[in-house]
Amino acid sequence: MPSPTGSPSPSPTAEPSVRVQLLGTLAVTPGGPPSLQAAAGAQVTTHPGDALQITVTLADDPIPTRLELRLTPGAQEVTVNGGVAVIGTLPDGVLAAVPEPEVLDEDDQPVASALSARDGSLLLMVTPEERHAGAITAELWVGRQVIDEVTVGAERDQPMYAIARTPFGHALLGGGLGSPGARELFEQLGWRQAVALQPALSSPDSLKQQFDCHVLGAPRKQSWNLEAFRLDHPDWMRGALEHRCNWEAEHVPVPTATPGSPSPSASESG
């Protein structure tokens, strides 16, 4: 029916076409490694620490593509927060995690992508642009074990712990700062795994502070050294560019007296 003004009625905006590509069906169980029944076109590599690396190549036409990784029926809760998907519950019930995938075109230029969860599936929406050249490759990791081993040495007559990560531990932080959710997960899950391998890490508190500092500030290093002699430093982020997680006494603020606190006596002041 023509509009009262005589102008043609606007036609509905067409939704952009979205191609759906199945990666496979993922099974995760408590105490067991993840396993994938891969769909056609998905290549799967198993790494030490029972991690899966899934690689798929998309067609070279710039059409939005939704990659779907389905979970077996009855699988645990799946949440996506801060760029990482967690299967299970934090902090004790994590069965597996999927960090923000890497999606590149033929010139190794990043392609926009977004990770989400819906109806028992993990979804990766890949949205290429005209400028992206050739075929697009997406790489996803699935795993749980992020710490490979903890070896004990000595520094200044006190224990020094060298933390080595698994391939999935490196992938979780993305070779750089990683995503906020990945760092939070690593600080919780990684520390629990490290302490399980070497219970002496639970004390002093500065060891956990050094661990968190390395997660944020040294994600590309092959191993992290945590030294028991370092002072307690809850505010380690202050001056981190200077101390680089290896703070000395001069980097740790001296506590100041609170207003109203008694002055030291003559015998105390020396």
C-alpha positions, 0 to 999 in steps of 0.5 A: 500500500503506498504511503500517505505522502506518495513516497515509496515505503522503505524496504527492509534491510537485508541481513548480511549472509553468514556462512556456518562452518563446523569444527567438530564435537568436543568432549571434556571430562573431569580428570581426562584430556579433551578429545575432538571428533573433527569435522571435514577441513579441521586439522587437529594437533595434540600437544604435551599437556593434553592440549588440542590445537585446531586449525581451519582455513576459510574460503577466500571470499570476504563473507562473515563466517561462524565457526562452531565447536559443539560440546557433547551433550551433558557437558559442563557450563560454558562461559566466555569472559574477557576473551577466554571461554571456560568449560566448567567452573572457577577455580576448582572445576575448570575442565578446559579453556579456549583462549581468544583464537588467532585469525590471520589472512594470507599476509598474516594480518589479523582478522576481526573475530569474536568468541561466544557461547550458545546452546552447548556450542562455542562460536567464533564469528570471523568478519573479514574485510575487503582489504584482507588478502586470500584465504583466512586461517583460524587457530584455536587451542583447547586445554587445561594444563598450563604449567609443565614443571617447577624446578628448584634452585637457589638464589642468595641462599634461599630457594628459587623456583623456575616455572616452565609452561606447557604449549597451551600455557603459552597459547593462553597468553597469546604470546603477549599480554593476552586477554583480561580473562586469560590473565585472570584464569592463568593467575588462578589455574596456573598458580594452583597447578604450580603449587600442586607440583611444588607445595613449597611455593605456597610461602612466602607471599612474595612468590605469588606476587612474582608469579602474577607479575610475570603473567602480566609483564613477561608472557613471552619468556620461556620460563619464570624465576620466582625467588624466595628472598624477595620481600613481600610487595603487594603493590608490585605493579608500582614501578613494574617497568623498572623492577621487571618482577625482580624487585629489591628492597629499594623498590618496596615502599617503607610503611608510614606511621598512621595518624595518631599512632604513638611516637617511639620512645627514646629507647626505641628510637635508638 
